[in-house]
Amino acid sequence: MKLLLSTVKTDCFDSKLALKNMYNVVGNAPLDVYLREFDLSDPDQRIYEELLGEKYNILYFHCDEVNEFKIAHICELIKKAVPSCIAVVGGKEVSFETREFMQAHPEIDYVFRGECEKVLFDFVRSIITYSFDFENIDGLAYRENDEILVNKIGEPIRYEDIPFTYDKFEVAEGENVYYESSRGVPDTCHYSQYMPGMSLRSLSLNRICNELRYFLVKKVGKVTFVEKWFNYDVARAYRIWEYLINNDNGITSFIFDINGDLLDEETVELLSEARPGLFHFDVDIETTNATALAAAGRKENIYQLMYNVTKLLQNSEVDVRVVQRVGLPGETIELFERAFNKIYNLHADTFDIEVLRIKRGTMFRQRAEQFGYEYSRECPNEVIASDYLSAASIVRIKLIANTVKTFEHGFEDSINKIMFDAGLRPFEFFDGLTSFIMRNDLSRKLGKEENMYRVLYTYAADLYDKNEDTLKLQVLQEVLHSDMNKNVSQDVIRKLERKGWEIHVTAKH
């Protein structure tokens, strides 16, 4: 009997580790177990043809929000060609609203819910022993006599019993890998896809350090910790970061999703000793509006969070990414603007703006009507409009977010100068720049580096004209030159100087 463990690769963390963990659990079973990953760009027909040629008896696909429908279509093709082939899917997304999913996709025979390693182990055992006692397998959904039966989620796995993910998988020097030191969520905020009973569990500190040492010895390029709020246990996080600083190989970097308000002075001091590039932190600030945070089920002390992130940026070489959320309950465009100004002024290394997602299994999904949420029913399940933000306002913010991303690096001094000269706050500046780009159809020209500086200069000229202060343009040219010298080649500078500072626009408004 041939079992394939497979997925269609996306950027979702869940699938990165799931297949390897599942292979480690059943790799020694008395059946032929294979592992194969496909690319999202691979045509469904080609994947189907490859799978058909291998004559698998059981096909397991690990799903996430991005690949779910592609996987369902591949299973449909397989089942039509080989009805006896068993089609199984699993993953966080299909662990919620499972019955509805199976009703929509009759080609799926079984669904694994919750922690799939244990479900797979019990499922394979029932197959190879011919017991087929599916009703006793926690976390299994299956079909019987035209009825869909959904078993309860099982008890949490004793996490220490899960083998090291890379036990049977060699990693190469420079490879980017994913790592999970804990499971579960420390806080049931409205964003969390929370499964009752899935308590927070962590590997022992000794085991974590030993496994991280393996990556350091192998000199992998990047290790991404997939859990949310890595530093929920302040002392645990401190010890791990201390270990990585003391055993730094000068090559490997580590990415963590952290809770900013849990950083204390002692930890910030420790992080100041880290090599530049060793650590990358993702911090979900969401908003600076305490009322909106409370409505979203978040318990952070926003003042402490902002203070801690400021101290971290000032006193360490840690690369920090911050995220602001669009569409939180109670947050109008005016309140979003206020929060934007504060978060932007942190001057984090990366500033991303993301629209709230109404995902299966979240409180936001359950309470969508209460907040007046209209949202996309397909991935990425983004809010389209709410009682607090119109659809037009959300589109406006998304366009501003694109502009922020476009001018995120290489323009810092120039943007600060323009904002100071024109008396603009960050949101006003980027809102105006976005409108200027759209009004003059300049988006396509931003693909060239020199044009980005020219657009910025021309936008400033427009602002300065309004303020009758064109003399400031001379100083701005010097600041732009300084930014260019630090961030682009001399060839780019020569191209700009050859074409002139101003970019052609339609009549000024």
C-alpha positions in Angstrom: 0.0 0.0 0.0 1.3 3.4 -1.0 0.6 6.6 1.1 1.6 10.0 -0.2 2.0 12.9 2.2 1.8 16.1 0.1 0.8 19.7 -0.1 0.9 22.6 -2.5 3.5 25.0 -1.1 2.4 28.5 0.0 3.7 31.1 2.5 1.6 29.7 5.3 3.8 28.3 8.1 1.5 25.4 9.1 2.3 23.3 6.0 6.1 24.0 6.2 6.5 21.6 9.2 3.3 19.5 9.1 4.4 17.0 6.4 7.8 16.4 8.0 6.3 15.8 11.4 3.7 13.5 10.0 6.3 11.5 8.0 8.3 11.1 11.2 5.2 9.6 12.9 4.4 7.0 10.2 7.6 6.7 8.3 8.3 3.2 9.9 4.9 1.8 9.4 4.5 -1.3 7.3 3.5 0.6 4.1 5.3 2.7 1.6 5.2 6.3 2.7 6.3 9.1 0.3 6.5 12.8 0.8 6.1 15.2 -2.1 5.5 19.0 -2.4 4.1 20.8 -5.4 4.3 24.5 -6.3 1.3 26.8 -6.3 2.1 27.6 -9.9 2.0 24.0 -11.1 -1.1 23.4 -13.2 -3.7 21.1 -11.6 -3.8 18.8 -14.6 0.0 18.3 -14.4 -0.1 17.4 -10.7 -3.0 15.1 -11.4 -1.1 13.3 -14.1 1.9 12.8 -12.0 -0.1 11.4 -9.1 -2.0 9.1 -11.3 1.2 7.7 -12.7 2.5 6.8 -9.3 -0.7 4.7 -8.4 -1.0 5.8 -4.7 -3.6 4.1 -2.6 -4.0 7.0 -0.1 -3.4 10.7 -0.9 -3.0 13.1 2.0 -2.9 16.8 1.3 -2.1 19.4 4.0 -4.4 22.4 3.4 -4.2 26.0 4.3 -6.3 29.0 3.3 -4.4 29.6 0.0 -4.2 26.1 -1.5 -7.5 24.7 -0.3 -9.5 24.9 -3.5 -6.6 23.9 -5.7 -6.1 20.7 -3.6 -9.8 20.0 -3.7 -9.8 20.2 -7.5 -6.8 17.8 -7.7 -8.6 15.3 -5.5 -11.7 15.6 -7.7 -9.7 14.7 -10.8 -8.0 11.8 -9.0 -11.3 10.4 -7.6 -12.9 10.5 -11.1 -10.0 8.6 -12.6 -9.4 6.1 -9.7 -12.5 6.0 -7.4 -10.8 3.5 -5.1 -8.0 6.0 -4.2 -8.6 7.4 -0.7 -8.5 11.3 -0.7 -7.6 12.8 2.7 -7.0 16.5 3.7 -6.0 18.1 6.9 -4.8 21.3 8.4 -6.0 24.2 10.5 -8.4 25.7 7.9 -10.4 22.5 7.4 -10.5 21.8 11.2 -13.2 24.4 11.4 -16.6 24.2 9.6 -15.5 20.7 8.5 -19.0 19.4 7.7 -19.6 22.3 5.4 -16.3 21.7 3.7 -17.0 18.1 3.1 -20.5 18.9 1.8 -18.9 21.3 -0.7 -16.3 18.8 -1.8 -17.7 15.3 -2.1 -14.4 14.1 -3.6 -12.8 14.3 -0.1 -13.2 11.1 1.8 -11.6 12.0 5.1 -10.6 15.2 7.0 -8.0 15.3 9.8 -8.8 17.9 12.4 -6.6 19.4 15.1 -3.1 18.0 15.5 -2.8 15.8 12.5 0.2 13.6 13.6 -2.0 11.7 16.1 -4.9 11.5 13.7 -2.7 10.1 10.9 -1.1 7.5 13.2 -4.5 6.2 14.3 -5.9 6.3 10.8 -3.0 4.4 9.3 -3.2 1.8 12.1 -6.9 1.2 11.4 -6.1 0.7 7.7 -3.2 -1.7 8.1 -4.9 -3.7 10.8 -8.2 -3.8 8.8 -10.1 -2.6 11.9 -11.5 0.5 10.2 -12.7 1.7 13.6 -13.1 5.3 12.4 -15.6 6.2 15.0 -12.9 5.8 17.7 -10.4 8.1 16.0 -10.4 11.5 17.6 -10.1 14.4 15.1 -11.3 12.3 12.1 -14.2 13.4 9.9 -15.5 10.7 7.5 -18.4 9.5 5.3 -20.6 6.6 6.2 -23.9 5.7 4.3 -24.1 9.1 2.7 -23.7 10.8 6.1 -20.8 13.0 7.2 -19.6 12.1 10.7 -17.3 14.5 12.5 -15.5 13.2 15.6 -14.5 15.4 18.5 -11.0 16.9 18.5 -8.7 14.7 20.6 -6.7 15.6 23.7 -3.5 17.7 23.0 -0.5 15.7 22.1 2.3 15.4 24.7 4.5 17.8 22.8 7.8 16.2 23.9 6.7 13.0 22.2 6.9 14.6 18.8 10.3 13.8 17.2 12.6 16.6 16.1 11.2 17.7 12.7 14.5 17.3 10.9 15.4 13.9 12.3 14.9 12.2 9.0 15.5 15.3 6.8 19.0 16.6 6.0 19.3 20.4 5.9 21.9 22.1 3.7 24.1 25.1 4.5 22.3 28.3 3.7 18.9 26.6 3.7 15.9 28.5 5.2 14.1 26.3 7.7 11.0 26.5 10.0 10.9 25.6 13.7 8.2 25.2 16.3 9.3 25.3 20.0 5.7 25.5 21.3 2.1 24.8 20.3 -1.2 26.4 21.2 -2.0 30.0 21.7 -1.4 31.9 25.0 -4.3 34.2 24.4 -7.7 33.6 22.8 -8.0 36.9 21.1 -10.6 37.3 18.3 -7.9 36.7 15.6 -7.0 33.2 16.9 -8.2 30.0 15.3 -8.8 28.5 18.7 -9.5 24.8 19.3 -10.9 24.0 22.7 -8.5 22.0 24.8 -5.4 22.9 22.7 -3.5 24.3 25.6 -0.2 26.0 25.2 2.7 23.5 25.4 6.4 24.1 25.0 9.4 21.8 24.5 11.9 21.7 27.3 14.6 24.4 27.2 17.3 21.8 26.9 15.7 20.2 23.9 15.1 23.5 22.2 18.8 24.5 22.6 20.0 21.2 21.3 17.8 21.4 18.2 18.9 25.0 17.6 22.5 23.9 17.9 21.8 21.5 15.0 20.9 24.5 12.8 23.9 26.5 14.0 26.3 23.6 13.2 24.7 23.1 9.8 25.0 26.9 9.2 21.5 27.2 7.8 20.5 30.6 6.4 17.4 31.5 8.4 15.3 29.8 11.1 11.7 31.0 11.4 9.9 30.2 14.6 6.3 29.6 13.5 4.5 30.1 16.9 2.7 33.3 17.7 4.0 35.5 20.6 7.2 33.5 21.1 8.0 35.5 24.3 4.8 34.6 26.2 7.1 33.2 28.8 9.6 36.0 29.4 12.2 33.9 31.2 12.1 31.1 28.5 12.5 33.6 25.7 15.4 35.3 27.5 17.3 32.0 27.9 16.8 31.0 24.2 17.9 34.4 23.0 20.9 34.3 25.4 21.9 30.9 24.0 21.7 32.1 20.4 23.8 35.2 21.2 26.4 33.1 23.0 26.5 30.5 20.2 26.2 32.7 17.2 27.9 31.3 14.1 28.0 34.6 12.3 25.7 33.3 9.5 22.3 32.1 10.7 19.5 34.5 11.5 16.4 33.8 13.5 12.9 35.2 13.1 10.4 35.5 15.9 6.8 36.7 16.3 6.8 38.5 19.6 4.5 40.3 22.0 6.1 43.8 22.3 4.6 44.7 25.7 6.3 41.7 27.3 9.8 43.0 26.5 11.5 44.1 29.7 14.6 46.3 30.4 16.8 43.2 31.1 15.8 41.6 27.8 16.3 44.7 25.7 19.8 45.0 27.3 20.5 41.4 26.4 19.4 42.0 22.8 21.7 44.9 22.5 24.6 42.4 22.5 23.2 40.5 19.5 25.1 40.7 16.1 23.3 42.9 13.5 21.1 40.5 11.5 21.0 37.8 14.1 17.4 38.5 15.1 14.3 39.6 13.3 11.2 40.4 15.3 7.6 40.7 14.0 5.4 42.8 16.3 1.7 43.1 15.7 0.8 46.5 17.1 -2.6 46.4 15.4 -3.5 49.9 16.6 -2.8 52.4 19.4 -6.6 52.7 20.1 -7.2 50.9 23.4 -11.0 50.6 22.8 -10.5 48.9 19.4 -7.9 46.5 20.9 -10.2 45.6 23.8 -13.0 44.9 21.3 -10.6 42.6 19.4 -9.9 40.7 22.6 -6.3 41.9 22.8 -5.0 42.6 26.3 -1.7 44.4 25.6 -0.7 47.5 27.4 -0.3 49.7 24.3 1.7 52.4 26.0 4.1 49.8 27.3 4.3 48.1 23.9 5.1 51.4 22.1 7.7 52.3 24.8 9.4 48.8 24.5 9.5 48.8 20.7 11.1 52.3 20.8 13.7 51.1 23.3 14.4 48.0 21.2 14.9 50.1 18.1 17.1 52.6 19.9 19.3 50.1 21.8 19.8 47.1 19.6 20.5 45.9 16.1 17.4 43.7 16.0 15.5 44.1 12.7 11.9 45.0 13.7 8.8 44.7 11.6 5.6 46.2 12.9 2.1 45.6 11.6 -1.0 47.9 11.8 -4.4 46.3 11.2 -7.2 47.8 9.1 -10.8 47.1 10.0 -10.8 46.7 13.8 -14.1 47.1 15.5 -14.9 50.6 16.5 -11.9 52.1 14.5 -13.0 54.8 12.1 -10.7 56.3 9.4 -9.9 59.2 11.7 -8.8 56.8 14.5 -6.9 54.7 12.0 -5.0 57.8 10.9 -4.2 58.7 14.5 -2.7 55.3 15.1 -0.9 55.3 11.8 1.0 58.5 12.7 2.2 57.0 16.0 3.2 53.7 14.6 5.0 55.2 11.6 7.0 57.5 13.9 8.5 54.5 15.6 10.7 54.2 12.4 10.7 50.4 12.5 12.8 48.7 9.9 9.6 47.5 8.2 6.1 48.9 8.5 3.2 46.8 7.1 -0.5 47.6 7.0 -2.8 44.5 6.7 -6.5 44.3 6.4 -8.3 42.3 9.0 -9.2 38.7 8.0 -12.4 37.0 9.1 -11.1 33.4 9.2 -12.8 30.2 10.1 -12.7 29.3 13.8 -12.2 32.9 15.0 -14.4 35.0 17.2 -14.4 37.6 14.4 -16.1 35.1 12.2 -18.7 34.2 14.8 -19.4 37.9 15.6 -19.1 39.3 12.1 -22.8 40.4 12.0 -22.4 42.2 15.3 -19.6 44.4 13.9 -21.3 44.7 10.5 -18.5 43.0 8.7 -18.8 42.3 5.0 -15.9 40.1 4.0 -14.6 37.9 1.2 -15.7 34.3 1.6 -12.6 33.1 -0.2 -9.0 33.6 0.7 -7.8 35.9 2.1 -11.2 36.5 3.8 -10.4 40.2 4.1 -12.9 42.7 5.4 -14.6 44.6 2.6 -16.6 47.0 4.7 -17.9 47.4 8.3 -20.1 49.6 10.4 -17.0 51.8 11.0 -15.1 51.8 7.7 -16.7 52.0 4.2 -15.4 49.9 1.4 -14.0 53.1 -0.2 -12.0 53.9 3.0 -10.5 50.4 3.1 -9.5 50.7 -0.6 -8.0 54.1 0.1 -5.9 52.7 3.0 -4.7 49.7 0.9 -3.5 52.1 -1.7 -1.7 54.2 0.9 -0.1 51.0 2.3 1.3 50.2 -1.2 2.8 53.7 -1.3 4.4 53.2 2.2 5.9 50.0 1.0 7.2 51.5 -2.2 9.0 54.3 -0.4 10.0 52.3 2.7 13.7 52.2 2.2 16.1 54.7 0.7 14.0 57.9 1.2 14.0 58.4 5.0 15.7 61.8 5.2 13.9 63.1 2.1 10.4 62.1 3.4 11.1 63.6 6.8 12.3 66.9 5.2 9.2 67.1 3.0 6.9 66.4 5.9 8.6 69.1 8.0 8.7 71.7 5.3 5.0 71.2 4.3 3.8 70.7 7.9 2.3 67.3 7.2 1.9 64.3 9.5 2.8 60.9 8.1 -0.7 59.8 7.1 -1.4 63.2 5.4 1.9 62.9 3.5 1.3 59.4 2.2 -2.3 60.0 1.5 -1.3 63.0 -0.6 1.5 61.2 -2.3 -0.8 58.3 -3.2 -3.4 60.7 -4.7 -0.6 62.5 -6.6 0.7 59.2 -8.1 -2.8 58.0 -9.0 -4.0 61.4 -10.4 -1.0 61.6 -12.7 -0.8 57.9 -13.6 2.7 57.5 -12.3 2.4 53.9 -10.9 4.0 52.3 -13.9 7.0 54.7 -13.8 7.9 53.7 -10.2 9.6 50.5 -11.5 12.8 52.5 -12.1 14.7 53.7 -9.1 15.6 57.1 -10.5 11.9 57.7 -11.1 11.0 57.1 -7.5 13.2 60.0 -6.4 11.9 62.2 -9.3 8.3 61.4 -8.3 9.1 62.4 -4.7 10.7 65.6 -5.8 7.8 66.5 -8.1 5.3 65.8 -5.4 7.3 68.1 -3.1 7.4 70.8 -5.8 3.6 70.6 -6.0 3.4 71.0 -2.2 5.9 73.8 -2.0 4.2 75.7 -4.8 1.0 75.7 -2.8 3.0 77.1 0.2 4.8 79.6 -2.0 8.2 78.4 -0.8 10.0 76.9 -3.8 13.4 77.8 -2.3 13.2 74.7 -0.1 13.5 72.6 -3.3 17.2 73.4 -3.5 17.8 72.0 -0.1 15.5 69.0 -0.9 17.7 68.2 -3.9 20.7 68.0 -1.6 18.8 65.7 0.8 17.6 63.5 -2.0 21.2 63.3 -3.4 22.3 62.2 0.1 19.7 59.5 0.2 20.6 58.3 -3.3 24.3 58.2 -2.5 23.5 55.8 0.4 21.0 53.6 -1.4 21.5 53.5 -5.2 24.3 53.2 -7.7 26.0 56.1 -9.4 24.5 54.9 -12.7 21.0 55.6 -11.3 22.1 59.0 -10.1 23.5 59.8 -13.5 20.2 58.8 -15.2 18.2 61.1 -12.9 20.6 64.0 -13.5 20.4 63.4 -17.3 16.6 63.4 -17.3 16.2 66.2 -14.7 14.6 66.3 -11.3 11.0 66.8 -12.3 8.9 64.0 -13.8 6.3 64.8 -16.4 2.8 65.0 -15.0 -0.5 66.1 -16.1 -1.7 69.6 -15.3 -1.3 70.3 -11.6 -4.5 70.5 -9.5 
